[in-house]
Amino acid sequence: MIDLRPTVVYLIGKEAVDDTIQYLINLVTHSATLPFHIIIVEQTARLHPAILALTQHTPQIEAVTLDTGSDTSSLLRLRILIAWLNHTKPAIVHLLAATPDTDAEAIAAMWIAQVTARIVTFAEVSPTVRSDGLRPLYNIVSHRLLRTLSDIIVYTNSAKQILQQEYRLTHTHIAVIPIGIDCNMYALHNTPERERATFSLPSDGQLIACVGQLATHKGHSVLIHAMNHIWQYNPEVHLVIVGTGENSAQLRVLARQSAHPEQILFFDEIADRTGFLRAVDVYVQPSFSEPMSFDLLMAMAMERPVVASAISNIHEIIESNASGLLVRPGSSDALASAIMRVFNDAALRITISLNARTRVAQRFSMEHWLNATVALYRRV
């Protein structure tokens, strides 16, 4: 039987991280109820395990890989993607890219193949960096390609302003659609309380947690330095860092050089993330830049007091001193002081925890995120 439904292709950017995959899984699960034939395309040799599991449980969703190897020229990769799009003839291609300049090939292929609706979600948008005071780091080709898109999705108003100012996208529709979560899934009464030993966590003392990719911009080194200040007043505190990435070895060395290296724990992954978050006392996001974090929203929804960097995107999630504490990015002293403030002030701790859940429920619901995204598809 011939499938007459219009095809939606989700094309995963070459530098996708776990948050991108989580974004895709949530979006595709919702989109599967719409009259679309869905194909997920990865530009890697193997399908991500979560995507493979999704296709096994949802037969109406396909997944393919278009990996051409690291030695393949950009021109050949472009031609292969164009040929595949011309063969598939999708009505919509939704590219999940990291930054405006990392997936120029994919954007060009969508344009050359004359896909009707060309949509890109940018997880992070940074202002142009000038390497010599005159020459933009992002070349003019990337600027021109962005103007060929039907729609651009960003998570925050700050990201939209940067795109409009730096790329002069006056005629491209830019939709601000924050990611969201289902707060009901993270209600404390829906999350069984488990012993810390279940997660190989110490039974005594307070726990600080930080979850995310181990990369420089995530600010883990600042948090490790902050621990030396915290231990001066509360020597029983433990720090738990969850994630993998290029900075893993460097951060472990830094932890071993700290005052209490045995009280800094590293985990590549924790399967029961909600149970783990329930076991911690403070959640910290010390990033220098951060698009929007599912883990941050989950912690807030689970009424964990949050301390985070006062950067533009985080400002749109957390109201300082109301739904969390914001500190100057890069300052280990400020970070330590804010964490100690949460430990020492019970009224503040309860207030920001309850407000955090309310904030997520009102502003960052999964229903709003998915419905707003699917509304773009319905315009086709």
C-alpha positions as CSV (number, residue, x, y, z in Angstrom):
1,M,0.0,0.0,0.0
2,I,1.4,3.4,-1.0
3,D,1.9,5.9,1.8
4,L,0.3,9.1,0.7
5,R,1.0,11.1,3.9
6,P,3.4,14.0,3.5
7,T,6.9,13.2,4.7
8,V,8.7,15.0,7.6
9,V,12.4,14.5,7.8
10,Y,14.2,15.2,11.1
11,L,17.8,15.7,10.2
12,I,20.2,15.6,13.2
13,G,23.1,18.0,13.1
14,K,26.6,16.6,13.0
15,E,27.5,17.9,16.5
16,A,24.3,16.8,18.2
17,V,24.5,16.2,22.0
18,D,22.3,14.2,24.3
19,D,19.9,17.2,24.8
20,T,19.4,17.3,21.0
21,I,18.4,13.6,21.0
22,Q,16.1,14.1,23.9
23,Y,14.5,17.1,22.1
24,L,14.0,14.9,19.0
25,I,12.5,11.9,20.9
26,N,9.9,14.1,22.6
27,L,9.1,16.0,19.5
28,V,8.8,12.9,17.3
29,T,6.7,11.0,19.8
30,H,4.2,13.8,19.6
31,S,4.4,14.3,15.9
32,A,3.7,10.6,15.3
33,T,0.1,11.2,16.1
34,L,-0.2,13.7,13.1
35,P,-0.8,12.7,9.5
36,F,2.9,12.6,8.6
37,H,5.3,10.0,7.5
38,I,8.4,10.5,9.7
39,I,12.0,9.8,8.8
40,I,14.9,10.5,11.2
41,V,18.3,11.0,9.5
42,E,21.5,10.7,11.4
43,Q,24.8,11.8,9.9
44,T,26.7,9.1,11.8
45,A,27.8,5.5,11.2
46,R,25.3,4.1,13.7
47,L,21.9,5.1,15.0
48,H,21.7,6.5,18.5
49,P,20.4,3.8,20.9
50,A,17.4,6.0,21.9
51,I,16.4,6.5,18.3
52,L,16.9,2.8,17.5
53,A,14.6,1.9,20.4
54,L,12.0,4.5,19.2
55,T,11.8,3.0,15.8
56,Q,11.5,-0.5,17.2
57,H,8.5,0.5,19.3
58,T,7.0,2.9,16.8
59,P,6.9,1.2,13.3
60,Q,5.5,4.3,11.6
61,I,8.8,6.1,12.3
62,E,11.8,5.3,10.1
63,A,15.5,6.1,10.9
64,V,18.4,6.0,8.5
65,T,22.1,7.0,8.6
66,L,23.8,9.0,5.9
67,D,27.4,8.7,7.2
68,T,30.0,9.1,4.4
69,G,33.1,8.9,6.6
70,S,35.5,11.5,7.9
71,D,37.6,11.4,4.7
72,T,34.7,12.3,2.4
73,S,34.8,15.8,0.9
74,S,32.2,18.4,1.8
75,L,31.1,18.6,-1.8
76,L,30.4,14.8,-2.0
77,R,28.6,14.9,1.3
78,L,26.5,17.7,0.0
79,R,25.7,15.9,-3.2
80,I,24.7,12.7,-1.3
81,L,22.3,14.6,0.9
82,I,20.8,16.5,-2.0
83,A,20.3,13.2,-3.9
84,W,18.6,11.6,-0.9
85,L,16.3,14.6,-0.4
86,N,15.4,14.6,-4.1
87,H,14.6,10.9,-3.9
88,T,12.6,11.2,-0.7
89,K,10.8,14.4,-1.6
90,P,9.9,15.5,2.0
91,A,7.3,18.3,2.5
92,I,9.3,19.4,5.6
93,V,12.9,19.0,6.7
94,H,13.5,20.0,10.3
95,L,17.2,20.3,11.0
96,L,18.3,20.1,14.6
97,A,21.6,21.9,14.6
98,A,24.0,23.1,17.3
99,T,24.9,26.6,16.1
100,P,24.2,28.6,12.9
101,D,27.5,27.7,11.3
102,T,28.0,24.0,12.0
103,D,25.6,22.5,9.5
104,A,25.9,24.8,6.4
105,E,26.0,21.7,4.2
106,A,22.6,20.5,5.4
107,I,21.0,23.9,5.1
108,A,22.4,24.2,1.5
109,A,21.1,20.8,0.6
110,M,17.6,21.6,1.8
111,W,17.7,24.8,-0.3
112,I,19.1,23.2,-3.5
113,A,16.7,20.2,-3.2
114,Q,13.8,22.8,-3.0
115,V,12.2,21.4,0.1
116,T,8.9,23.2,0.7
117,A,9.4,23.9,4.4
118,R,13.0,24.2,5.7
119,I,13.0,24.5,9.4
120,V,16.0,24.7,11.7
121,T,16.2,24.6,15.5
122,F,19.3,26.3,16.9
123,A,20.1,25.0,20.4
124,E,22.6,27.8,20.9
125,V,23.3,31.1,19.2
126,S,26.3,33.2,20.1
127,P,27.3,36.7,19.0
128,T,29.7,37.0,16.2
129,V,33.4,36.7,17.4
130,R,35.9,38.8,15.4
131,S,39.3,37.2,15.3
132,D,41.2,40.2,14.1
133,G,38.9,43.1,14.9
134,L,37.5,43.2,11.3
135,R,36.8,39.7,10.0
136,P,33.7,37.9,11.3
137,L,34.3,34.3,12.3
138,Y,31.1,33.3,10.6
139,N,31.5,33.7,6.9
140,I,29.1,35.4,4.5
141,V,28.0,32.0,3.0
142,S,26.5,30.9,6.3
143,H,24.7,34.3,6.6
144,R,23.2,33.9,3.1
145,L,22.2,30.3,3.7
146,L,20.3,31.2,6.9
147,R,18.1,33.5,4.8
148,T,16.9,30.6,2.7
149,L,15.1,29.0,5.6
150,S,11.4,29.0,6.0
151,D,11.5,29.1,9.8
152,I,14.1,29.2,12.5
153,I,13.3,28.0,16.0
154,V,15.3,29.3,19.0
155,Y,14.7,28.7,22.7
156,T,14.9,32.2,24.0
157,N,14.3,35.9,23.1
158,S,18.0,36.5,23.6
159,A,18.9,34.1,20.9
160,K,16.3,35.7,18.6
161,Q,17.8,39.1,19.1
162,I,21.3,37.9,18.3
163,L,20.1,36.3,15.1
164,Q,18.3,39.4,14.0
165,Q,21.3,41.7,14.8
166,E,24.2,39.5,13.8
167,Y,22.7,37.9,10.7
168,R,20.2,40.6,9.7
169,L,17.4,38.1,9.3
170,T,14.7,40.7,8.8
171,H,12.6,38.5,6.4
172,T,13.0,35.1,8.0
173,H,10.4,33.9,10.5
174,I,12.1,33.3,13.9
175,A,9.9,31.6,16.4
176,V,10.9,31.6,20.1
177,I,9.7,28.2,21.4
178,P,11.3,27.1,24.7
179,I,11.7,23.4,25.3
180,G,9.3,22.0,27.9
181,I,8.7,19.0,30.2
182,D,5.7,17.3,31.6
183,C,5.7,18.5,35.3
184,N,3.4,15.6,36.3
185,M,6.2,13.1,35.5
186,Y,8.5,14.9,38.0
187,A,6.1,15.5,40.9
188,L,7.6,14.2,44.1
189,H,4.6,12.0,44.8
190,N,5.2,10.3,41.5
191,T,8.9,9.7,42.2
192,P,9.5,6.9,44.7
193,E,12.0,7.9,47.4
194,R,15.0,5.6,47.2
195,E,18.1,5.3,49.4
196,R,21.1,7.1,48.2
197,A,23.0,3.8,48.2
198,T,20.8,2.9,45.2
199,F,22.8,5.4,43.2
200,S,26.2,4.7,44.9
201,L,25.9,8.0,46.7
202,P,27.2,8.7,50.2
203,S,24.5,8.3,52.9
204,D,25.6,11.2,55.0
205,G,26.1,14.9,54.3
206,Q,24.6,17.2,51.8
207,L,24.8,16.6,48.0
208,I,25.4,19.1,45.2
209,A,24.6,17.8,41.7
210,C,25.5,19.1,38.3
211,V,24.4,17.2,35.1
212,G,25.5,17.9,31.6
213,Q,28.2,17.6,28.9
214,L,31.7,17.9,30.3
215,A,32.8,20.8,28.1
216,T,34.6,24.0,29.0
217,H,31.5,26.2,28.5
218,K,29.6,24.2,31.1
219,G,31.7,25.7,33.9
220,H,32.4,22.5,35.9
221,S,35.9,23.7,36.8
222,V,34.4,26.8,38.5
223,L,32.1,24.5,40.6
224,I,35.1,22.3,41.6
225,H,37.0,25.4,42.8
226,A,33.9,26.5,44.7
227,M,33.9,23.3,46.7
228,N,37.2,24.3,48.4
229,H,35.3,27.4,49.7
230,I,32.3,25.4,50.8
231,W,34.3,22.8,52.6
232,Q,35.8,25.5,54.9
233,Y,32.3,25.9,56.4
234,N,30.7,22.5,55.7
235,P,33.3,19.7,55.3
236,E,30.6,17.0,54.9
237,V,29.3,18.2,51.5
238,H,29.7,16.0,48.4
239,L,29.7,17.1,44.8
240,V,28.2,14.7,42.1
241,I,29.1,15.5,38.5
242,V,27.1,13.5,35.8
243,G,28.1,13.5,32.2
244,T,30.7,12.7,29.6
245,G,32.8,14.9,27.3
246,E,36.1,16.2,26.1
247,N,36.9,17.8,29.5
248,S,36.4,14.6,31.6
249,A,40.1,13.8,32.2
250,Q,40.9,17.4,33.0
251,L,38.1,17.8,35.5
252,R,39.1,14.5,37.2
253,V,42.6,15.8,37.6
254,L,41.2,19.1,39.0
255,A,39.1,17.1,41.5
256,R,42.1,15.1,42.7
257,Q,43.9,18.4,43.4
258,S,41.0,19.7,45.6
259,A,40.9,19.7,49.4
260,H,38.7,16.6,49.6
261,P,39.0,14.7,46.3
262,E,37.1,11.7,47.7
263,Q,34.0,13.9,48.1
264,I,33.8,14.7,44.3
265,L,32.1,11.9,42.5
266,F,31.9,11.4,38.7
267,F,29.2,9.3,36.9
268,D,29.0,8.9,33.1
269,E,25.3,8.4,33.3
270,I,22.5,7.7,35.8
271,A,19.6,5.7,34.4
272,D,17.0,6.9,36.9
273,R,17.6,10.6,36.6
274,T,14.4,11.6,38.5
275,G,15.3,9.3,41.4
276,F,18.8,10.7,41.5
277,L,17.6,14.3,41.5
278,R,15.3,13.6,44.4
279,A,18.3,12.4,46.4
280,V,20.3,15.6,46.0
281,D,20.1,18.8,48.0
282,V,21.1,21.5,45.5
283,Y,21.3,21.5,41.7
284,V,23.9,23.7,40.2
285,Q,24.3,25.0,36.6
286,P,27.6,27.0,36.5
287,S,27.7,27.4,32.7
288,F,29.4,30.3,30.8
289,S,26.8,29.6,28.0
290,E,23.7,27.5,28.0
291,P,20.9,27.2,25.4
292,M,18.3,25.5,27.7
293,S,18.7,22.4,29.7
294,F,16.2,19.6,30.2
295,D,18.1,18.6,33.4
296,L,17.7,22.2,34.8
297,L,14.0,22.1,34.1
298,M,13.7,18.6,35.6
299,A,15.5,19.7,38.8
300,M,13.2,22.8,39.1
301,A,10.1,20.7,38.5
302,M,11.3,18.3,41.3
303,E,11.5,21.3,43.7
304,R,15.3,21.1,44.0
305,P,16.8,24.5,44.9
306,V,18.8,25.7,41.9
307,V,21.9,27.9,41.7
308,A,23.0,28.9,38.2
309,S,25.0,31.4,36.2
310,A,23.5,34.8,35.5
311,I,23.7,34.4,31.7
312,S,21.1,35.7,29.2
313,N,19.3,32.4,28.4
314,I,19.2,31.3,32.1
315,H,17.7,34.6,33.0
316,E,14.7,33.6,30.9
317,I,14.3,30.4,32.9
318,I,15.0,31.5,36.5
319,E,13.8,34.6,38.3
320,S,16.7,35.5,40.6
321,N,15.9,35.1,44.3
322,A,12.5,33.9,43.4
323,S,12.8,30.5,41.5
324,G,16.5,30.1,42.0
325,L,19.7,32.0,42.7
326,L,21.8,33.5,39.9
327,V,25.5,34.3,40.3
328,R,28.2,36.0,38.2
329,P,29.5,33.4,35.7
330,G,33.1,32.2,36.3
331,S,33.2,33.3,40.0
332,S,33.8,30.4,42.3
333,D,33.5,32.7,45.3
334,A,30.0,33.9,44.3
335,L,29.0,30.3,43.4
336,A,30.1,29.0,46.8
337,S,28.4,31.9,48.7
338,A,25.1,31.2,46.9
339,I,25.2,27.5,47.6
340,M,26.0,28.1,51.3
341,R,23.1,30.6,51.4
342,V,20.8,27.8,50.2
343,F,22.2,25.4,52.8
344,N,21.9,27.9,55.7
345,D,18.5,29.6,54.9
346,A,15.7,27.1,55.2
347,A,13.0,29.6,54.3
348,L,14.8,30.7,51.2
349,R,15.4,27.0,50.2
350,I,11.7,26.2,50.5
351,T,10.6,29.3,48.7
352,I,12.8,29.0,45.6
353,S,12.1,25.3,45.4
354,L,8.3,25.7,45.3
355,N,8.6,28.7,43.0
356,A,10.8,26.8,40.7
357,R,8.2,24.1,40.1
358,T,5.5,26.7,39.5
359,R,7.8,28.6,37.0
360,V,8.3,25.4,34.9
361,A,4.7,24.4,35.0
362,Q,3.6,27.9,33.8
363,R,6.3,28.8,31.3
364,F,8.0,25.6,30.1
365,S,5.3,22.9,29.7
366,M,5.8,20.2,27.1
367,E,2.3,20.9,25.7
368,H,3.2,24.5,24.8
369,W,6.5,23.5,23.3
370,L,5.1,20.7,21.1
371,N,2.0,22.4,20.0
372,A,3.9,25.6,19.0
373,T,6.4,23.5,17.0
374,V,3.7,21.4,15.3
375,A,1.8,24.7,14.4
376,L,4.7,25.5,12.1
377,Y,4.2,22.2,10.3
378,R,0.5,22.8,9.8
379,R,1.3,25.8,7.7
380,V,2.7,23.6,4.9
